[in-house]
Amino acid sequence: MNNKEFLNVHDVATYMGVSIPQAYKVMQRLNRELSEQGYLTIAGKISRPYLEQRVRGTAPQSQEVSHG
């Protein structure tokens, strides 16, 4: 994925190990969530940090809290 900020459907399908149609469904759902939160979305693209957060349950890098 080359650390791209925004991923396309092929990137999402590869990352998740799903078909292209399933990747589109995931992207539509996540973009809808972001839109409802007031974020600008782009059809056919999804934020890599948001995808990782929703798939793996991890916080985006910019929101992680250091305890050190």
Secondary structure, 3 states (H helix, E strand, C coil): CCCCCEECHHHHHHHHCCCHHHHHHHHHHHHHHHHHCCCCCCCCCEEHHHHHHHHHCCCCHHHCCCCC
